[in-house]
Amino acid sequence: MSRWLLTGGAGYIGSHVAVELLASGRDVVIVDDLSTGFAARIADSAAFVEGSVQDTKLLAKVMRERDIDGVVHLAAKKAVGESVERPLYYYRENVDGVLAVLAAMNEAGVNKIVYSSSAAAYGEPAVGEVAEDEPTVPTSPYGETKLIGEWMVRAQAESQRLAGSGLANVSLRYFNVAGAGSDLLGDTSVANLIPMALRATTSDKRPMIFGTDYPTPDGTCIRDYIHVVDLARSHVAAAELCERDSQGQLSELFNVGRGSGSSVREVLAMVSEVLGYDVDPQDVERRQGDPAVLVARTEKIERVLGWKAELDLRDMVQSAWSAWPHAVSLRA
Ligand code: UFG
């Protein structure tokens, strides 16, 4: 049985990744500083070490003492707007985090990494449906730090390859993550469309549509929404791919999305359907920096990883709604 260190395993996405890694028969050791995560979300059968992902010494110690085979590195700050206000904070948290993880891996001789990147790396692409080789021109410090993390992983892998040790690595560019795998694991941050719509409607407000004059069929932005359970499973497939590469030569990058888009209006219509009443969205001004269309091309991940999303928008909205009361209580 292999043992994986998971950074950020107490977070919204990380707790789902922990569940799926454990279900695949792997041992999991979580490192999380609980700055945005919750101890209550840590899977029972995972080991937990409270600490910073920037603490190279601690990470190397955990890797050696627990005999770690590979790392899934998720721990990071992820609010796009906040990253514009506090760029240095984002650079320190996200870039230093990758740096410390890679340095500790090198020190402890761990040679497999799955790195959590983001579709924010693409910025405002010229095409709506992006393949992995589309130019990356991030439009926020958050997107920049995620892209820099990819570069760091690849550069370190190349240097280790030249030195003869190798570093099997997979970067996963997440699209718009939503939903919950259980009522206890919902997204506690209210930073994205579905949680924002749920918060508005549960506080007797109308959800907002940011811009209705985009060049799309209904005038609202189109995104590729991916269920967090599907996303979590892509990490297991990526870990498996790393494990098959005993020489540490693998270096891969995948979009993780459904490969189909939904407009803001369509998402809010689904929210109305699931809640059983019209949430009555209001049209407001565009939000700055939103690309009209951002949808993943998923041929590569389907072909190479054999992974494909199985859950749809209804599953995302239903599970997010079902997990909403517990997420509200965790936030309180
Ligand atoms: N939107 C609204 N009303 C709201 C909230 C959002 O109309 O109350 C719109 C946005 O303008 C956008 C769409 O809904 O068109 C999705 O917005 P989100 O804020 O949910 O997500 P983003 O696409 O802006 O960004 C998300 C993550 C990023 C990630 C990106 C990848 O927050 O971290 O997806 O596609 F990089």
Residues whose N, C-alpha, C, O or C-beta is under 5 A from the ligand:
A	BS01	UFG	K78 S118 A119 A120 Y174 F175 N176 A191 N192 L193 M196 M208 I209 F210 C221 R223 V264 R287 D290
